[in-house]
Amino acid sequence: MTQNQTNQAAANPVMTLLYDKTVRSIIYQILVFGGVFLMGWYLVNNTLTNLEQQDIATGFGFLEKEAAFGISESLIQYTPESSYGRALVVGVLNTLKVSITGIILATILGTFIGIGLVSKNWLLRFLGKTYIETFRNIPLLLQLFFWYSVVTNAFPSPRNALNPIDGVFLTNRGLYLPVPAENPVWTAVLIALVAGIAGFFLLRKWALKRLEATGEVFPYLSVGLGVIVAVPLLTWLVSGAPTELNTPELTGFNFSGGLNMSPEFFTLLLGLTVYTATYIAEIVRSGIQSVPKGQNEAATSLGLKPSWVMRLIILPQALRVIIPPMTNQYLNLTKNSSLAVAIGYPDLVSISNTTMNQTGQAVEAVVIFMSIYLSISLLISLFMNWYNKRMALVER
């Protein structure tokens, strides 16, 4: 600030504020926010005006109207007489089903491949690199087309279905499996299974604290798996041990009853898992290699088995490097599930497109599924950030 500017500022309090960096930064932010707000208001107002001129209704009242179209897969009861709102709920659940299952499978597959990439066995390293370079460099959409053509052409029609196990049928219309018939006992068994899984994590936490305090290893993995199996099994036995099954049966040109995994769901799940696992494998590899070699050498010198070294020493330290980029891959997998529309899987985007075409409510439909994808992504980010904080080193 020159001497002349200083004299002007002293004489005028407003000028004093304008020459203050903090005040100027606040003013700039207010101006930018006001500009963005005005632009948004203009776009919304212009859109509403154009829609009104073309006699196109606006609002979300269409969600209560009858959908009048069928959906091939649904986790909840749905008929063409259901509302558009219920149809969108079906789409959200189908998206969550394939996304959550894909995240779990891709994490497992990618972790094993990532460990194989740092293995001393050259064959494992070669197979891992070949897998990654092959599937990572082919666009996901092309992979979906490829897997879909394989699934729908490699297996016979329902009348000539493969029957490898009694009650199990494999056809070009999907995999059909027997499931337990409806019985209130299975609700109790499911609750027992959840309790068993919770018991496993509590046992693991206790075993790790015991290891840190005494150095003694407790076989929590085998004992915990036993708990997961034993608790539901005992609940089933005590409740009368029902064995009745709902078995698929050929009626006309297709099977009815049992559980069906459609070609569309299987193709989408396979494509997302195989593609995303390539990136997860590289993340796991880099995380493992970030751990100092001295950790591995020290653990080996103490006589620990290689599997114990990896599970108890290397991976826990590598997780602090793995978790942040892994979050991005989970988000990518969830968003990539929108490619389901290309192979006919009724996910959120597919059902939203049908709703949009039938109602003409294009803006509302796009806003709905964009908001849902944003919410799902934020929930994944929140969970992973929470988990990352739990795994972070606590400084003293």
PyMOL commands that set and color helices and strands:
alter all, ss='L'
color gray80, all
select helices_A, chain A and resi 3-11+13-18+21-53+61-64+84-117+122-135+140-154+158-160+185-214+220-238+263-290+293-301+306-342+348-359+362-391
alter helices_A, ss='H'
color red, helices_A
select strands_A, chain A and resi 169-171+174-177+179-180+245-246+249-251+254-256+259-261
alter strands_A, ss='S'
color yellow, strands_A
deselect
rebuild
show_as cartoon
